[in-house]
């Protein structure tokens, strides 16, 4: 509609396959981590290069135009380690994610209190004090139990999407608890702790691997970015 009114548009996209399917008039694909559409945080000069690359697409003679952010520049913007890039501790598999949730609860609640009730936890609709059940659900999903479900799953939310909501809630819970526990922790340290040292990180990695191994394209699509 905007284009039809003579207003040129451009976009920044983080999943190239989506842009190839939707075909927006102009789009810049950036291979950054989810949540980091402009790349490196606290680096205005770098972020302006990303924005300028998106604006440069306005010079395209015709569309749809899809360009990739230069790989040499993109590498400079990759500051957050993914699960696959973190070496897990030998004892990680022996820990219990449910017990970790209980141990971190006080830190999480202090975080929420200190931020006027604001939290990234809440997608699943399951209260954090019932996250041991959420963990058991994800454990069943990681083991390939196609019948595993929770009565708390909201009406209208598919089981695959609910798995994603639960995983995102669990990650948010861990990160906010850790940021309260270690207030001076760097972003990289937080990610390495979660993916390399916690049973929760291993659980989500296992869920993603199980979903990716299925024949269901919807489940495989859901797994994309789950362990990032």
Secondary structure, 3 states (H helix, E strand, C coil): CCHHHCCCCCEEECCHHHHHHHCCCEEEECCCCCCCCCCCCCCHHHHHHHHHHHHHHHHCCCCCEEEECCHHHHHHHCCCCCHHHCCCCCCHHHCCHHHHHHHHHHHHHHHHHHCCCCCCCCCCCCCHHHHHHHHHHHHHHHCCCCCCCCCCCCCCCCHHHHHHHHHHHHHHHHHHHHHHHCCCCCHHHHHHHHHHHCHHHHHHHHHHHHHHCCCCHHHHHHHCCCCC
